[in-house]
Amino acid sequence: MPKVLVINGSPFMAKGNTAKVLTPFIEGMKQAGASVELVYAKRLKVKPCTGTFYCWYERPGQCIIHDDMQALYAMLREVDALVLATPVYIPLPGEMQNVINRLCPLIEPKLERIQGRTRAKFRADVKIKRIALVATCGWWEKGNFGTVLRIVKELARDASVEFAGAALRPHASLMAENPEKAAKIYETCHQAGFQLVKTGKIPEDLSRIIGRPLISEKKLKQRSNDDTSKAEDEAGKNNPGTKYTTP
């Protein structure tokens, strides 16, 4: 039975839009026969990486910081696949960024040039063979995922494992207003999780369905700008000495 570790980086944890997409995805993986462990980054006490590379050159594979990452390292060493789930912030929620940065001790700094880039690999005691991404954002276009997608792809390539694809849901907050379309998205997320375990990849055709627009870009931007104007007006009433402008 394949083992999968899922790290949800949303500060809203089980109540966030990321969890709404991730939950059927996890159910699909379980139906395909995987053993799945879900961890919330916000519940972990994880300090920022010191950047000293102690884990590479002083005590290879061991982090100088003792916090909740120690337990996470043990879990990561035993799973076949890692799924990173996150909303898009600028670019990532702080807790999720700390977790990703602190993966460094699992990577062995034996460098080689692969397709024009310097790459390393996971240490021999790390069983991870692939990394996948599940992400949500508030803006209309899938291009908003660019930075987060690039981070996860680079992580997989730097560790010399497979990037297994992504399930990306833009303007995720509008799913509640479109229950019929949302139901199709959730169903497809379930299929994507199932296929990740069965085939090792999230198929592109499923990714396209998950990312389908719910409303037009023009309508979403107008709604967002209207909401911003209302918020600024309310803030101005409560703080009459402060001038608010739209960036």
C-alpha positions in Angstrom: 0.0 0.0 0.0 1.5 3.3 -1.1 2.0 5.9 1.6 1.2 9.6 1.0 1.9 12.6 3.3 -0.3 15.7 2.6 0.7 19.0 4.1 -2.1 21.6 4.0 -0.5 25.1 4.4 -3.8 27.1 4.6 -4.1 29.2 7.8 -7.8 28.3 7.7 -6.9 24.6 7.8 -10.0 22.4 7.5 -12.3 25.4 7.0 -10.5 27.0 4.0 -11.1 26.8 0.3 -8.0 24.7 -0.1 -9.5 22.0 2.2 -12.6 22.0 0.1 -10.6 21.0 -2.9 -8.2 18.8 -1.0 -10.7 16.7 0.8 -12.1 14.9 -2.2 -8.6 14.6 -3.6 -7.5 12.7 -0.4 -10.6 10.6 -0.6 -9.7 9.6 -4.2 -6.2 8.6 -3.1 -7.6 6.5 -0.3 -10.0 4.8 -2.7 -7.1 4.0 -4.9 -5.5 2.1 -2.0 -3.1 4.7 -0.5 -2.5 5.2 3.2 -2.8 9.0 3.6 -1.6 11.2 6.5 -2.8 14.8 6.6 -0.8 17.5 8.4 -1.7 21.2 8.9 1.3 23.5 8.7 -0.4 26.0 11.0 -0.6 23.5 13.8 3.2 22.9 13.6 5.7 24.9 15.6 8.3 25.4 12.8 10.9 28.0 13.0 12.5 29.6 9.9 15.6 27.9 8.4 18.9 29.4 9.8 20.5 29.2 6.4 23.8 27.9 7.9 23.6 24.6 6.0 24.5 22.8 9.2 22.4 19.9 7.9 24.6 19.6 4.8 28.2 20.2 6.0 28.3 19.9 9.8 25.9 17.1 10.6 24.6 15.8 7.3 20.8 15.1 7.4 20.3 16.6 10.9 18.7 20.0 11.5 20.2 22.2 14.1 16.8 23.4 15.1 14.7 21.2 17.4 11.0 21.8 16.9 8.0 20.0 15.2 10.0 19.5 12.0 11.8 16.6 13.7 8.6 14.6 13.8 7.7 15.6 10.2 11.2 14.5 9.0 10.4 11.0 10.3 7.1 11.0 8.5 8.6 12.3 5.3 11.3 9.6 5.2 8.6 6.9 5.2 6.2 8.0 2.5 6.2 7.3 -1.3 4.6 10.6 -2.3 4.3 14.2 -0.9 1.3 16.4 -1.7 1.7 20.1 -0.9 -1.6 21.9 -0.6 -1.8 25.7 -0.3 -3.6 28.8 -1.1 -1.7 31.5 -3.1 -0.5 34.4 -0.9 2.6 36.3 -1.7 3.6 33.7 -2.7 2.9 31.3 0.2 1.5 31.4 3.7 4.4 31.9 6.2 4.0 28.5 7.9 4.1 26.7 4.6 7.1 28.6 3.4 8.9 27.6 6.6 8.1 24.0 6.2 9.3 23.9 2.6 12.6 25.7 3.5 13.2 23.3 6.3 13.1 20.3 3.9 16.8 21.0 3.3 18.1 18.2 5.7 16.4 15.6 3.6 18.4 16.6 0.5 21.9 15.3 -0.1 24.2 17.9 -1.6 25.8 15.6 -4.1 25.4 17.9 -7.1 25.2 17.1 -10.8 24.1 19.0 -13.9 20.8 17.8 -15.3 19.3 19.5 -18.4 21.4 22.6 -17.9 20.6 23.0 -14.1 22.5 22.0 -11.0 20.4 19.5 -9.0 20.8 17.4 -5.9 18.7 14.4 -4.6 16.9 13.2 -1.6 19.0 11.2 0.9 19.0 7.4 0.6 16.7 7.1 3.7 14.0 9.3 2.1 11.5 7.2 0.1 9.6 10.0 -1.6 9.4 9.3 -5.4 7.0 12.1 -6.5 5.6 15.4 -5.3 2.3 16.9 -6.4 0.5 20.2 -5.8 -3.0 21.1 -4.8 -3.6 24.9 -4.7 -6.3 27.5 -4.7 -6.3 31.2 -5.3 -8.7 34.1 -5.3 -7.9 35.7 -8.6 -9.5 34.7 -11.9 -6.7 33.3 -14.0 -4.6 30.2 -13.5 -1.5 32.2 -14.2 -1.8 33.4 -10.6 -0.4 30.1 -9.6 2.8 30.6 -11.5 5.1 31.3 -8.6 3.8 28.6 -6.3 3.7 26.0 -9.2 7.3 26.9 -10.0 8.4 26.5 -6.3 7.0 23.0 -6.1 8.3 21.9 -9.5 11.8 23.2 -8.6 11.6 21.4 -5.2 10.9 18.1 -7.0 13.6 18.6 -9.6 16.2 19.8 -7.0 15.5 16.5 -5.1 15.6 14.5 -8.3 12.1 13.1 -8.0 9.1 13.4 -10.3 6.7 16.3 -10.2 3.4 14.5 -10.5 1.2 17.4 -11.6 -1.1 19.9 -10.0 -4.8 20.5 -9.2 -5.2 24.2 -9.4 -8.5 25.9 -8.5 -8.7 29.7 -9.3 -11.3 32.0 -7.8 -12.0 29.3 -5.3 -14.2 31.4 -3.0 -16.9 31.4 -5.7 -17.5 27.7 -5.5 -20.0 28.1 -2.8 -22.1 30.3 -5.1 -22.0 27.8 -7.9 -22.9 24.4 -6.3 -23.5 22.5 -9.6 -20.2 23.6 -11.1 -18.5 23.0 -7.7 -19.8 19.5 -7.5 -18.1 18.7 -10.9 -14.9 20.2 -9.6 -15.0 18.2 -6.4 -15.8 15.0 -8.4 -12.8 15.7 -10.6 -10.6 16.3 -7.6 -11.5 12.9 -6.4 -10.6 11.4 -9.8 -7.3 13.3 -9.7 -6.3 11.9 -6.4 -7.3 8.4 -7.5 -5.2 8.7 -10.6 -2.2 10.1 -8.7 -2.0 6.9 -6.7 -2.9 4.5 -9.6 -0.7 6.1 -12.3 1.7 8.3 -10.4 0.4 11.5 -12.1 -2.5 14.0 -12.1 -3.8 13.8 -15.7 -3.8 17.1 -17.6 -7.4 16.6 -18.7 -8.5 16.4 -15.1 -6.4 19.5 -14.2 -8.2 21.5 -16.9 -11.6 20.6 -15.5 -10.6 21.5 -12.0 -9.4 24.9 -13.2 -12.5 25.8 -15.4 -13.8 29.4 -14.9 -16.9 29.8 -12.9 -17.6 33.4 -14.1 -16.0 35.8 -16.5 -12.8 37.5 -15.7 -14.5 40.9 -16.2 -17.3 40.1 -13.8 -14.9 38.8 -11.1 -12.7 41.9 -11.3 -15.7 44.2 -11.1 -17.0 42.4 -8.0 -13.6 42.5 -6.4 -13.2 46.2 -7.1 -16.7 47.0 -5.8 -16.0 45.1 -2.6 -12.7 47.0 -2.2 -14.4 50.3 -2.6 -17.1 49.4 0.0 -14.4 48.4 2.4 -12.5 51.6 1.9 -15.7 53.7 2.4 -16.4 51.9 5.7 -12.8 52.3 6.8 -13.0 56.0 5.9 -16.1 56.4 8.0 -14.5 54.7 11.0 -11.3 56.7 10.6 -12.3 60.1 9.1 -8.7 61.4 9.4 -7.3 58.7 7.1 -7.4 58.9 3.3 -7.8 55.6 1.4 -6.9 55.1 -2.2 -7.2 52.2 -4.5 -3.7 50.9 -5.6 
